[in-house]
Amino acid sequence: MTKESDLKALMTAGLEGDSNAHRSLLTALSGHLRSYYKSRLLRSGRTAEEAEDLVQEALIVIHTQRHTYDPEQPLTPWVYAIARYKLIDHLRRTRTTTANVPLENADNILASDDNAAAESQFDLSKLLERLPERMRLSLQYVKLEGLSVAEAADRSGMSQSAVKVNVHRGLKILTALITRETKA
């Protein structure tokens, strides 16, 4: 398995014009995507042979949309978001339903998504970007990195009171943003 840092380095080099790095990235991602699609297709009562078409479709989107990737963000959530949408499109196009799934495979369809953590991290990053920098840093240090208020204040150059206020207000704003997006 290729690590996130290796994949991200290949993507960054590819974006800077290194065609060998881009080719290596697509080769590495094809293995990840093939495994992802095969497991999802088998869980939904489909055949693993369908995976290869999906791998190619996802690689084409990754290649043509690479300019939309933000190098400041992790790469794999971006890749798996593309892969997930391609899978959903494929299943809709081919009209699979749970009625076609053998009973012994029904539990597998309801299995948890092993990319949920990566997708959640990506969603959280996007939400945090919407906050003012000092508020975002306060939340990141205290709530995500587990620093004490005093450590966060030292690292950010803010007073402890400012860190506490920023954390409180940041959580309140994030709650409102999430509530608003789930109602939309």
Secondary structure, DSSP 8 states (H G I E B T S, - for coil): ---HHHHHHHHHHHHTT-HHHHHHHHHHHHHHHHHHHHHHHHHTT--GGGHHHHHHHHHHHHHHTGGG--TTS-HHHHHHHHHHHHHHHHHHHTT--GGGS-GGGHHHHTS--TTHHHHHHHHHHHHHHTS-HHHHHHHIIIIIS---HHHHHHHHT--HHHHHHHHHHHHHHHHHHHHHHHH-
